[in-house]
């Protein structure tokens, strides 16, 4: 029996979602408010930009595991913070993810 795993998330901003996918090198196509991932570890996953749901691929064929889905949410969160910082006049001098998966940013206020 086939089924998908769905994760509730806040990935609703199209531009930031695309920036996160590009940062991760994930190929995708868009249709009807959804982003369908078509490459690599994310093949078969789908993001609904209206509800923010992130679905793994069909588990009978290929499934994106929780860790990979978490990395995509993390990339989106980083893009969202950068966009908010820009609005507030904060410049980000550097950004990296440490060994524990924590995003470290060096920022400067205007």
SERO-4910 file (N, C-alpha, C, O; in steps of 0.05 Angstrom, whole numbers):
BEGIN
 pado doro    nc1    nc2    nc3   cac1   cac2   cac3    cc1    cc2    cc3    oc1    oc2    oc3
  Unk    A     17    -24      0      0      0      0     18     25      0     37     27     15
  Unk    A     11     43    -17     27     67    -21     16     90     -3     -8     93      0
  Unk    A     34    106      7     26    130     22     49    150     22     72    144     16
  Unk    A     43    175     29     62    196     31     64    206     59     45    203     75
  Unk    A     86    218     66     90    230     92     88    260     88    100    271     70
  Unk    A     72    274    105     67    303    103     78    316    128     73    307    150
  Unk    A     92    338    124    103    354    147     90    381    145     91    395    125
  Unk    A     78    390    168     67    417    169     91    436    173    108    431    189
  Unk    A     91    457    157    113    476    159    102    504    151     78    507    146
  Unk    A    119    523    151    111    550    144    123    559    117    126    583    113
  Unk    A    129    541    100    141    548     74    118    557     55    107    540     42
  Unk    A    113    583     55     91    593     39    100    615     20     86    621      1
  Unk    A    123    627     24    133    648      7    147    636    -17    168    623    -15
  Unk    A    135    640    -41    145    628    -65    175    635    -71    191    618    -76
  Unk    A    181    661    -70    208    670    -76    229    659    -57    250    651    -65
  Unk    A    222    658    -31    241    647    -11    244    617    -14    265    606    -11
  Unk    A    222    604    -21    223    575    -25    241    568    -49    257    550    -48
  Unk    A    238    584    -70    255    580    -94    284    585    -88    302    571    -97
  Unk    A    289    606    -72    317    613    -64    328    590    -47    352    583    -51
  Unk    A    312    578    -30    322    555    -13    327    531    -31    348    517    -28
  Unk    A    310    525    -50    314    503    -68    339    507    -85    355    489    -89
  Unk    A    343    531    -95    367    538   -110    392    535    -93    412    525   -103
  Unk    A    391    544    -68    414    541    -50    421    512    -46    444    506    -42
  Unk    A    401    495    -45    406    466    -42    412    451    -68    418    428    -68
  Unk    A    409    466    -90    414    454   -116    393    435   -125    398    416   -140
  Unk    A    368    439   -116    346    422   -122    331    432   -147    323    456   -148
  Unk    A    327    415   -167    312    422   -190    282    418   -184    275    401   -168
  Unk    A    265    434   -197    237    433   -191    221    444   -214    231    456   -233
  Unk    A    195    440   -212    176    453   -231    153    463   -214    146    452   -193
  Unk    A    140    484   -224    117    496   -210     92    491   -225     91    491   -250
  Unk    A     70    486   -210     44    484   -223     22    487   -201     23    474   -181
  Unk    A      3    505   -206    -20    508   -189    -13    513   -160    -25    501   -142
  Unk    A      5    531   -154     12    537   -127     28    516   -112     30    516    -88
  Unk    A     39    498   -128     55    476   -116     83    475   -130     85    482   -153
  Unk    A    102    467   -114    129    463   -125    135    433   -124    134    421   -102
  Unk    A    140    421   -147    146    392   -148    176    389   -152    187    399   -172
  Unk    A    189    376   -134    218    372   -135    225    349   -153    213    327   -151
  Unk    A    244    352   -170    249    332   -191    278    322   -192    285    308   -211
  Unk    A    294    328   -171    321    319   -173    332    309   -146    322    317   -125
  Unk    A    353    293   -148    369    285   -125    353    274   -102    333    259   -106
  Unk    A    361    280    -78    349    269    -53    320    279    -49    306    267    -33
  Unk    A    311    299    -64    285    310    -60    265    301    -82    242    310    -83
  Unk    A    274    284   -100    257    276   -122    231    264   -112    231    247    -95
  Unk    A    209    274   -123    183    265   -115    170    280    -93    146    277    -88
  Unk    A    185    297    -80    173    314    -58    157    337    -70    162    345    -93
  Unk    A    138    347    -55    121    368    -64    116    388    -42    112    381    -19
  Unk    A    117    414    -49    111    435    -30     86    450    -39     85    460    -61
  Unk    A     67    452    -21     42    466    -26     46    494    -15     47    497     10
  Unk    A     48    514    -32     54    542    -23     29    555     -9     33    575      5
  Unk    A      6    544    -13    -18    555      0    -20    545     29    -25    562     47
  Unk    A    -16    520     34    -18    509     61      9    507     75      9    505    100
  Unk    A     30    507     60     57    504     72     65    475     77     86    470     88
  Unk    A     48    457     68     54    428     72     77    419     53     78    427     30
  Unk    A     95    404     65    117    392     49    113    362     50    113    350     72
  Unk    A    109    350     27    104    321     25    128    307     13    140    316     -6
  Unk    A    134    284     25    155    267     14    145    253    -11    121    255    -17
  Unk    A    163    241    -25    155    225    -48    139    200    -39    138    194    -15
  Unk    A    128    186    -58    113    162    -52    131    141    -40    152    135    -52
  Unk    A    125    131    -16    143    113     -2    147     86    -16    166     73    -10
  Unk    A    129     79    -34    134     54    -49    155     57    -70    166     37    -80
  Unk    A    161     82    -78    180     86    -99    205    101    -89    228     91    -92
  Unk    A    201    123    -76    223    139    -65    212    157    -44    190    168    -47
  Unk    A    227    159    -22    217    176      0    239    194      9    261    186     14
  Unk    A    232    220     12    250    239     23    248    236     54    227    239     65
  Unk    A    271    230     67    270    226     95    267    252    111    271    274    100
  Unk    A    261    249    136    256    272    154    281    291    155    278    315    155
  Unk    A    304    279    156    329    296    157    331    314    133    338    337    135
  Unk    A    326    303    109    328    318     84    307    340     84    312    362     75
  Unk    A    283    333     93    261    353     93    269    375    113    263    398    108
  Unk    A    282    367    135    290    387    155    311    406    143    311    430    149
  Unk    A    329    395    126    349    412    114    337    433     95    346    455     93
  Unk    A    315    424     81    301    443     64    287    465     80    288    488     73
  Unk    A    274    457    102    262    477    120    283    496    131    278    520    134
  Unk    A    306    485    138    328    502    148    337    522    127    341    545    133
  Unk    A    340    513    102    348    531     81    328    553     77    335    576     72
  Unk    A    302    546     79    281    566     77    282    586    100    280    610     95
  Unk    A    286    576    124    288    594    147    311    613    144    309    637    151
  Unk    A    333    604    133    356    621    129    349    643    109    356    667    113
  Unk    A    336    636     87    328    655     67    308    676     79    309    699     73
  Unk    A    290    666     95    270    683    108    283    703    126    277    727    126
  Unk    A    303    694    142    317    712    160    332    733    145    332    757    152
  Unk    A    345    725    124    360    744    107    342    766     96    349    789     95
  Unk    A    318    757     87    299    777     75    289    796     97    287    820     92
  Unk    A    283    786    121    274    803    143    297    821    152    292    845    158
  Unk    A    321    811    153    344    828    161    348    851    142    353    873    150
  Unk    A    346    845    116    349    865     96    328    888    100    335    911     98
  Unk    A    303    880    106    282    900    111    289    918    135    282    942    135
  Unk    A    302    907    154    309    921    179    336    936    176    345    949    196
  Unk    A    349    934    154    374    948    150    398    933    162    419    945    167
  Unk    A    395    907    166    417    891    177    431    878    154    419    865    137
  Unk    A    457    880    154    473    866    133    484    841    145    493    840    168
  Unk    A    485    820    129    496    794    137    523    792    124    526    790    100
  Unk    A    543    791    141    571    790    131    579    762    124    595    758    105
  Unk    A    570    742    139    576    715    133    555    696    144    540    704    162
  Unk    A    553    672    133    533    653    141    544    625    136    556    619    115
  Unk    A    541    607    156    549    579    152    533    562    172    522    572    192
  Unk    A    531    536    165    518    517    182    539    501    197    557    489    184
  Unk    A    538    501    224    558    486    239    553    456    239    534    447    227
  Unk    A    571    442    252    569    412    253    543    402    265    535    380    259
  Unk    A    531    417    283    506    409    295    481    417    279    459    412    287
  Unk    A    486    431    256    464    439    239    452    466    246    431    474    236
  Unk    A    466    481    263    457    508    271    468    528    251    492    528    244
  Unk    A    451    546    242    459    567    223    472    589    240    460    600    258
  Unk    A    496    596    233    511    618    246    514    640    226    525    637    205
  Unk    A    505    664    234    507    688    217    521    710    231    516    715    255
  Unk    A    539    723    217    552    747    228    538    770    215    539    774    191
  Unk    A    524    786    232    508    808    222    518    835    232    532    837    252
  Unk    A    511    856    218    518    883    226    493    901    222    481    901    201
  Unk    A    486    916    243    464    935    241    473    961    227    496    969    229
  Unk    A    454    973    213    461    998    200    462   1021    219    468   1043    211
***
